[in-house]
Amino acid sequence: MKYRAEIDVMPLKGLLDPQGKAVTGSMKNLGLPEIENVRIGKHIVLELEASTKDAAASMVDEACKKLLANQITEFYEFEIFEN
């Protein structure tokens, strides 16, 4: 069966996010000082084939751990959808 995974990878909450800090500063320059604490991450969509949804989730988890997320500085979460 074919599945689609949608993965969000974000910096760990306790770590500095330089991109987010720069965007937060720019919001003030754009006249939007109410917007604070911007965090920038990645949204990844991939398609895969697996026998079950659990098998698909296992493959996506492995891909995140080995390639898509740096577990020292980032965390990830994902959802699996039937295609």
C-alpha positions as CSV (number, residue, x, y, z in Angstrom):
1,M,0.0,0.0,0.0
2,K,1.2,3.6,-0.7
3,Y,1.5,6.1,2.1
4,R,2.4,9.8,2.4
5,A,4.4,11.0,5.4
6,E,4.4,14.7,6.5
7,I,7.3,15.4,8.8
8,D,8.0,18.5,10.9
9,V,11.6,19.0,12.1
10,M,12.2,21.9,14.5
11,P,15.1,23.1,16.6
12,L,14.9,21.9,20.2
13,K,13.1,24.5,22.4
14,G,16.1,25.2,24.6
15,L,18.5,26.0,21.7
16,L,19.0,29.3,20.0
17,D,17.3,29.5,16.6
18,P,19.3,32.1,14.6
19,Q,16.9,32.1,11.6
20,G,13.9,32.5,13.9
21,K,15.7,35.3,15.9
22,A,16.4,37.2,12.6
23,V,12.8,36.8,11.4
24,T,11.5,38.0,14.9
25,G,13.7,41.1,14.6
26,S,12.4,41.7,11.1
27,M,8.8,41.6,12.3
28,K,9.5,44.7,14.4
29,N,10.9,46.5,11.3
30,L,7.8,45.5,9.3
31,G,5.6,47.1,11.9
32,L,4.5,43.8,13.5
33,P,6.1,44.0,16.9
34,E,3.3,41.7,18.3
35,I,4.9,38.7,16.6
36,E,7.5,37.2,18.9
37,N,9.6,34.1,19.3
38,V,9.6,32.8,15.7
39,R,11.0,29.3,15.3
40,I,12.1,28.1,11.8
41,G,12.1,24.5,10.9
42,K,11.6,22.1,8.0
43,H,8.4,20.5,6.6
44,I,9.2,17.3,4.7
45,V,6.7,15.3,2.6
46,L,7.6,11.9,1.3
47,E,5.8,9.0,-0.3
48,L,6.6,5.4,0.4
49,E,5.2,1.9,0.0
50,A,4.7,-0.4,3.0
51,S,2.6,-3.4,4.0
52,T,0.9,-1.6,6.9
53,K,0.7,1.9,8.4
54,D,2.8,0.8,11.3
55,A,5.5,-0.5,8.9
56,A,5.4,2.9,7.1
57,A,5.7,4.7,10.4
58,S,8.7,2.6,11.3
59,M,10.5,3.4,8.0
60,V,9.8,7.1,8.4
61,D,11.0,7.1,12.0
62,E,14.3,5.4,10.8
63,A,14.7,8.0,8.0
64,C,14.2,10.8,10.5
65,K,16.7,9.4,12.9
66,K,19.4,8.5,10.3
67,L,19.1,11.4,7.8
68,L,16.3,14.0,8.1
69,A,16.8,15.3,11.7
70,N,19.8,16.0,13.8
71,Q,18.7,14.6,17.1
72,I,21.3,16.6,19.0
73,T,19.8,19.9,18.0
74,E,16.3,19.1,16.5
75,F,13.2,17.1,17.3
76,Y,10.7,15.7,14.8
77,E,7.1,14.6,14.6
78,F,5.2,13.1,11.7
79,E,1.9,11.8,10.4
80,I,1.2,9.0,8.0
81,F,-1.6,9.2,5.5
82,E,-2.9,6.5,3.1
83,N,-2.3,7.7,-0.5
